[in-house]
Amino acid sequence: MQAKSMSNDPKETANQLPPNGVMEPCQRSLAWLRKAQEEQLSLCSELEEIADSLPSNINRQKCIYAAKALGPLIKGVHHYEESILFPWLETGSRDAEHVRETLDRLKFEHCEDECFAEELTDALLKLGSGSAVNMEAVGYMLRGFFEGMRRHLAFEREYLLQYVPEDAKISGCN
């Protein structure tokens, strides 16, 4: 049976789950997640450049672009992980209790990251529009966000993805 290709939209992807909940190896492919993680790391680099430009060399257009990209990217990745990846890892693990505890912690981090991203979006929009902001506070927010995001992604790559079955890793869909 040929598997249906997954959408780049995580909400659409979640809606493509088959009725029995069992996904073909192609559907379980990590290609979408890897691309999304690369986009997150790229956004972290952009945020770092903005932080480094403070207070006097601000690229306002870059601030607005980052503000508009931040929320949807973070929410989309979190939706994919929580609705597809995490349940799959939890049910496929031999150490389900340990994995469940880790996934619960990551879900909490997702919630914190989304709240932080909303605050950062507001700050970036103000910075991009030329409104008065506390430069020191915005720099602190930027660095806190992108450093936390990089740590989160490193943990997922180095620890969490070790639970991915080999058939997904070697699938021709990667």
C-alpha positions as YAML, in Angstrom:
chain: A
units: angstrom
residues:
- id: 1
  name: MET
  ca: [0.00, 0.00, 0.00]
- id: 2
  name: GLN
  ca: [1.40, 3.38, -0.98]
- id: 3
  name: ALA
  ca: [1.41, 5.94, 1.82]
- id: 4
  name: LYS
  ca: [-0.05, 9.37, 1.26]
- id: 5
  name: SER
  ca: [2.61, 12.08, 1.38]
- id: 6
  name: MET
  ca: [2.57, 14.35, 4.37]
- id: 7
  name: SER
  ca: [1.78, 18.03, 4.08]
- id: 8
  name: ASN
  ca: [4.22, 20.72, 5.15]
- id: 9
  name: ASP
  ca: [1.44, 22.15, 7.32]
- id: 10
  name: PRO
  ca: [1.53, 20.38, 10.69]
- id: 11
  name: LYS
  ca: [-2.21, 20.82, 11.29]
- id: 12
  name: GLU
  ca: [-2.94, 19.32, 7.89]
- id: 13
  name: THR
  ca: [-0.46, 16.55, 8.61]
- id: 14
  name: ALA
  ca: [-2.22, 15.67, 11.86]
- id: 15
  name: ASN
  ca: [-5.52, 15.44, 9.96]
- id: 16
  name: GLN
  ca: [-3.97, 12.94, 7.53]
- id: 17
  name: LEU
  ca: [-3.64, 10.22, 10.14]
- id: 18
  name: PRO
  ca: [-5.35, 7.05, 8.96]
- id: 19
  name: PRO
  ca: [-8.53, 5.96, 10.79]
- id: 20
  name: ASN
  ca: [-6.72, 3.12, 12.57]
- id: 21
  name: GLY
  ca: [-4.03, 5.55, 13.81]
- id: 22
  name: VAL
  ca: [-1.21, 3.40, 12.36]
- id: 23
  name: MET
  ca: [1.07, 5.29, 10.04]
- id: 24
  name: GLU
  ca: [3.12, 3.82, 7.27]
- id: 25
  name: PRO
  ca: [6.92, 4.23, 7.60]
- id: 26
  name: CYS
  ca: [6.81, 6.96, 4.96]
- id: 27
  name: GLN
  ca: [4.28, 8.92, 7.01]
- id: 28
  name: ARG
  ca: [6.43, 8.51, 10.10]
- id: 29
  name: SER
  ca: [9.40, 9.93, 8.26]
- id: 30
  name: LEU
  ca: [11.27, 12.59, 10.11]
- id: 31
  name: ALA
  ca: [11.86, 14.71, 7.02]
- id: 32
  name: TRP
  ca: [9.22, 17.27, 8.01]
- id: 33
  name: LEU
  ca: [10.57, 17.51, 11.57]
- id: 34
  name: ARG
  ca: [14.16, 17.87, 10.41]
- id: 35
  name: LYS
  ca: [13.20, 20.69, 8.05]
- id: 36
  name: ALA
  ca: [11.21, 22.40, 10.79]
- id: 37
  name: GLN
  ca: [14.13, 22.11, 13.21]
- id: 38
  name: GLU
  ca: [16.43, 23.66, 10.60]
- id: 39
  name: GLU
  ca: [13.94, 26.52, 10.19]
- id: 40
  name: GLN
  ca: [13.86, 26.99, 13.97]
- id: 41
  name: LEU
  ca: [17.66, 27.10, 14.12]
- id: 42
  name: SER
  ca: [17.71, 29.58, 11.25]
- id: 43
  name: LEU
  ca: [15.23, 31.77, 13.09]
- id: 44
  name: CYS
  ca: [17.43, 31.52, 16.21]
- id: 45
  name: SER
  ca: [20.34, 32.83, 14.13]
- id: 46
  name: GLU
  ca: [18.19, 35.74, 12.92]
- id: 47
  name: LEU
  ca: [17.17, 36.52, 16.49]
- id: 48
  name: GLU
  ca: [20.82, 36.42, 17.55]
- id: 49
  name: GLU
  ca: [21.71, 38.89, 14.78]
- id: 50
  name: ILE
  ca: [18.95, 41.20, 16.00]
- id: 51
  name: ALA
  ca: [20.22, 40.92, 19.58]
- id: 52
  name: ASP
  ca: [23.77, 41.68, 18.42]
- id: 53
  name: SER
  ca: [22.53, 44.75, 16.52]
- id: 54
  name: LEU
  ca: [21.02, 46.36, 19.61]
- id: 55
  name: PRO
  ca: [20.81, 49.18, 20.46]
- id: 56
  name: SER
  ca: [21.98, 51.27, 17.53]
- id: 57
  name: ASN
  ca: [22.20, 49.15, 14.39]
- id: 58
  name: ILE
  ca: [18.70, 47.64, 14.18]
- id: 59
  name: ASN
  ca: [17.36, 46.21, 10.94]
- id: 60
  name: ARG
  ca: [13.67, 47.03, 11.44]
- id: 61
  name: GLN
  ca: [12.54, 44.88, 8.51]
- id: 62
  name: LYS
  ca: [14.33, 41.86, 10.00]
- id: 63
  name: CYS
  ca: [12.57, 42.48, 13.32]
- id: 64
  name: ILE
  ca: [9.14, 42.52, 11.66]
- id: 65
  name: TYR
  ca: [9.92, 39.42, 9.60]
- id: 66
  name: ALA
  ca: [11.10, 37.55, 12.71]
- id: 67
  name: ALA
  ca: [8.03, 38.67, 14.65]
- id: 68
  name: LYS
  ca: [5.69, 37.37, 11.95]
- id: 69
  name: ALA
  ca: [7.54, 34.06, 11.57]
- id: 70
  name: LEU
  ca: [8.08, 33.29, 15.24]
- id: 71
  name: GLY
  ca: [4.61, 32.34, 16.50]
- id: 72
  name: PRO
  ca: [3.41, 30.26, 13.56]
- id: 73
  name: LEU
  ca: [6.69, 28.34, 13.31]
- id: 74
  name: ILE
  ca: [6.84, 27.49, 17.01]
- id: 75
  name: LYS
  ca: [3.14, 26.59, 17.26]
- id: 76
  name: GLY
  ca: [3.27, 24.50, 14.07]
- id: 77
  name: VAL
  ca: [6.25, 22.46, 15.20]
- id: 78
  name: HIS
  ca: [4.78, 21.94, 18.65]
- id: 79
  name: HIS
  ca: [1.47, 20.81, 17.15]
- id: 80
  name: TYR
  ca: [3.27, 18.27, 14.97]
- id: 81
  name: GLU
  ca: [5.37, 16.95, 17.84]
- id: 82
  name: GLU
  ca: [2.48, 16.69, 20.30]
- id: 83
  name: SER
  ca: [-0.09, 15.22, 17.92]
- id: 84
  name: ILE
  ca: [2.12, 12.93, 15.83]
- id: 85
  name: LEU
  ca: [5.66, 12.45, 17.08]
- id: 86
  name: PHE
  ca: [5.12, 12.21, 20.83]
- id: 87
  name: PRO
  ca: [2.23, 9.69, 20.75]
- id: 88
  name: TRP
  ca: [4.18, 7.61, 18.25]
- id: 89
  name: LEU
  ca: [7.30, 7.61, 20.44]
- id: 90
  name: GLU
  ca: [5.31, 6.84, 23.56]
- id: 91
  name: THR
  ca: [3.49, 3.85, 22.08]
- id: 92
  name: GLY
  ca: [6.58, 2.50, 20.35]
- id: 93
  name: SER
  ca: [8.95, 2.65, 23.30]
- id: 94
  name: ARG
  ca: [10.02, -0.27, 25.45]
- id: 95
  name: ASP
  ca: [10.50, 2.20, 28.29]
- id: 96
  name: ALA
  ca: [7.13, 3.95, 27.93]
- id: 97
  name: GLU
  ca: [7.02, 5.36, 31.48]
- id: 98
  name: HIS
  ca: [10.39, 7.08, 31.15]
- id: 99
  name: VAL
  ca: [9.52, 8.38, 27.68]
- id: 100
  name: ARG
  ca: [6.12, 9.62, 28.91]
- id: 101
  name: GLU
  ca: [7.80, 11.61, 31.71]
- id: 102
  name: THR
  ca: [10.21, 13.17, 29.21]
- id: 103
  name: LEU
  ca: [7.40, 14.00, 26.79]
- id: 104
  name: ASP
  ca: [5.37, 15.61, 29.58]
- id: 105
  name: ARG
  ca: [8.35, 17.82, 30.40]
- id: 106
  name: LEU
  ca: [8.78, 18.75, 26.73]
- id: 107
  name: LYS
  ca: [5.07, 19.62, 26.46]
- id: 108
  name: PHE
  ca: [5.49, 21.95, 29.43]
- id: 109
  name: GLU
  ca: [8.50, 23.52, 27.72]
- id: 110
  name: HIS
  ca: [6.38, 23.95, 24.58]
- id: 111
  name: CYS
  ca: [3.81, 25.89, 26.58]
- id: 112
  name: GLU
  ca: [6.50, 28.11, 28.08]
- id: 113
  name: ASP
  ca: [8.14, 28.63, 24.68]
- id: 114
  name: GLU
  ca: [4.84, 29.66, 23.09]
- id: 115
  name: CYS
  ca: [4.12, 32.20, 25.83]
- id: 116
  name: PHE
  ca: [7.66, 33.54, 25.58]
- id: 117
  name: ALA
  ca: [7.33, 33.71, 21.77]
- id: 118
  name: GLU
  ca: [4.17, 35.82, 22.10]
- id: 119
  name: GLU
  ca: [5.94, 38.33, 24.36]
- id: 120
  name: LEU
  ca: [8.96, 38.36, 22.07]
- id: 121
  name: THR
  ca: [6.74, 38.89, 19.02]
- id: 122
  name: ASP
  ca: [5.25, 41.99, 20.63]
- id: 123
  name: ALA
  ca: [8.72, 43.32, 21.47]
- id: 124
  name: LEU
  ca: [10.01, 42.66, 17.95]
- id: 125
  name: LEU
  ca: [7.01, 44.40, 16.36]
- id: 126
  name: LYS
  ca: [7.62, 47.45, 18.56]
- id: 127
  name: LEU
  ca: [11.32, 47.36, 17.71]
- id: 128
  name: GLY
  ca: [10.53, 46.99, 14.00]
- id: 129
  name: SER
  ca: [8.07, 49.89, 14.01]
- id: 130
  name: GLY
  ca: [10.50, 52.19, 15.76]
- id: 131
  name: SER
  ca: [8.49, 52.39, 18.97]
- id: 132
  name: ALA
  ca: [10.36, 53.04, 22.20]
- id: 133
  name: VAL
  ca: [11.47, 49.83, 23.91]
- id: 134
  name: ASN
  ca: [13.87, 48.96, 26.67]
- id: 135
  name: MET
  ca: [16.77, 47.75, 24.53]
- id: 136
  name: GLU
  ca: [18.42, 45.90, 27.39]
- id: 137
  name: ALA
  ca: [15.21, 44.01, 28.18]
- id: 138
  name: VAL
  ca: [14.60, 43.11, 24.52]
- id: 139
  name: GLY
  ca: [18.19, 41.89, 24.16]
- id: 140
  name: TYR
  ca: [17.75, 39.77, 27.27]
- id: 141
  name: MET
  ca: [14.47, 38.34, 25.93]
- id: 142
  name: LEU
  ca: [16.00, 37.55, 22.55]
- id: 143
  name: ARG
  ca: [18.99, 35.76, 24.04]
- id: 144
  name: GLY
  ca: [16.89, 33.85, 26.54]
- id: 145
  name: PHE
  ca: [14.56, 32.67, 23.81]
- id: 146
  name: PHE
  ca: [17.06, 31.56, 21.18]
- id: 147
  name: GLU
  ca: [19.41, 29.94, 23.70]
- id: 148
  name: GLY
  ca: [16.52, 28.00, 25.25]
- id: 149
  name: MET
  ca: [15.26, 26.98, 21.82]
- id: 150
  name: ARG
  ca: [18.69, 25.73, 20.77]
- id: 151
  name: ARG
  ca: [18.98, 23.67, 23.97]
- id: 152
  name: HIS
  ca: [15.50, 22.22, 23.41]
- id: 153
  name: LEU
  ca: [16.32, 21.25, 19.82]
- id: 154
  name: ALA
  ca: [19.67, 19.74, 20.84]
- id: 155
  name: PHE
  ca: [17.93, 17.61, 23.46]
- id: 156
  name: GLU
  ca: [15.36, 16.40, 20.95]
- id: 157
  name: ARG
  ca: [18.03, 15.50, 18.42]
- id: 158
  name: GLU
  ca: [20.49, 13.88, 20.83]
- id: 159
  name: TYR
  ca: [18.11, 12.13, 23.19]
- id: 160
  name: LEU
  ca: [14.50, 11.96, 22.09]
- id: 161
  name: LEU
  ca: [15.01, 10.94, 18.49]
- id: 162
  name: GLN
  ca: [17.00, 7.89, 19.59]
- id: 163
  name: TYR
  ca: [13.59, 6.28, 20.17]
- id: 164
  name: VAL
  ca: [12.70, 6.57, 16.48]
- id: 165
  name: PRO
  ca: [12.35, 3.12, 14.89]
- id: 166
  name: GLU
  ca: [14.88, 2.20, 12.22]
- id: 167
  name: ASP
  ca: [12.22, 1.84, 9.52]
- id: 168
  name: ALA
  ca: [11.47, 5.55, 9.80]
- id: 169
  name: LYS
  ca: [15.15, 6.48, 9.77]
- id: 170
  name: ILE
  ca: [15.89, 4.48, 6.63]
- id: 171
  name: SER
  ca: [12.62, 5.07, 4.82]
- id: 172
  name: GLY
  ca: [13.00, 6.39, 1.31]
- id: 173
  name: CYS
  ca: [10.83, 9.33, 2.36]
- id: 174
  name: ASN
  ca: [13.52, 10.96, 4.48]
...
